Amino acid sequence: MKLTADTSVLVRAVLHDHPEQSAKAAALLQDASLIAVPLPCLCEMVRVLLNGARLSKADVTQAVQALLDSGKVVMDRPAVEAGLALLEAGGDFADAAIAFEGSWLGGEVFVSFDKQAVSLLKAQGHNAQLIS
């Protein structure tokens, strides 16, 4: 089966925090021939794993990297890699994914009130501007 995974399915498979649901999620993902993981789903997953489950950035990065490395997971790889790079630099996964996708859609400058996001994105070569 080719499926699109909801955030809850991915989180259960990563955390193994609900015996019945985690087992079902793991089995479903294992049996799938293709797993489509939309970028908003990954942004939600990273936020849940960091803020809700309180996993370390290293553990979250490892979970996302495992999805990237899976031969049957399809996602916007460049946006995900941008998100991981910013996460590893101390920033927010979603900020980088948003900046990447915005650029791809034709945006020339990432604008934000978030000083850290703008600073980190600039350090990575993005055109970013702080709104003050």
GIVEN-V689158 format. One record per backbone hydrogen bond with DSSP energy under -0.5 kcal/mol. CO is the residue of the C=O (numbers start at 1). NH is the residue of the N-H. E is the energy in kcal/mol with one decimal. If there is no record, write none. Layout:
BEGIN
CO,NH,E
CO,NH,E
END
This chain:
BEGIN
1,3,-0.6
1,33,-2.2
1,34,-1.2
3,5,-0.5
3,36,-3.4
6,9,-0.6
6,10,-1.8
7,11,-2.9
8,12,-2.2
9,13,-2.0
10,14,-2.0
11,15,-3.1
12,16,-2.1
18,22,-3.6
19,23,-1.6
20,24,-2.1
21,25,-2.7
22,26,-2.6
23,27,-2.3
24,28,-2.5
25,29,-2.6
26,30,-2.3
27,31,-2.4
28,32,-1.2
34,3,-2.8
34,36,-0.5
35,37,-0.5
35,74,-2.8
36,5,-2.0
36,38,-0.6
38,41,-0.6
38,42,-1.6
39,43,-2.4
40,44,-2.4
41,45,-2.6
42,46,-2.8
43,47,-2.0
44,48,-2.8
45,49,-2.8
46,50,-2.4
47,51,-3.0
47,52,-0.7
48,52,-1.2
48,53,-2.7
49,55,-3.2
56,60,-2.4
57,61,-2.9
58,62,-2.2
59,63,-2.0
60,64,-2.5
61,65,-2.8
62,66,-2.1
63,67,-1.4
64,68,-2.4
65,69,-2.5
66,70,-0.9
67,70,-0.7
70,73,-0.8
72,35,-3.2
74,37,-2.7
75,77,-2.0
76,80,-2.4
77,81,-2.9
78,82,-2.0
79,83,-2.2
80,84,-2.6
81,85,-2.3
82,86,-2.0
83,87,-2.3
84,88,-2.7
85,89,-1.1
86,91,-3.2
87,90,-1.5
92,96,-1.4
93,97,-2.1
94,98,-2.9
95,99,-2.5
96,100,-2.8
97,101,-2.6
98,102,-2.8
99,103,-2.1
100,104,-2.3
101,105,-2.0
102,107,-3.0
103,106,-1.3
109,111,-0.5
110,129,-3.0
112,131,-2.8
113,115,-0.9
114,118,-2.2
115,119,-2.6
116,120,-2.8
117,121,-2.6
118,122,-2.5
119,123,-2.2
120,124,-1.1
121,126,-2.6
122,125,-2.0
126,128,-0.9
127,110,-2.7
129,112,-1.8
130,132,-0.6
END
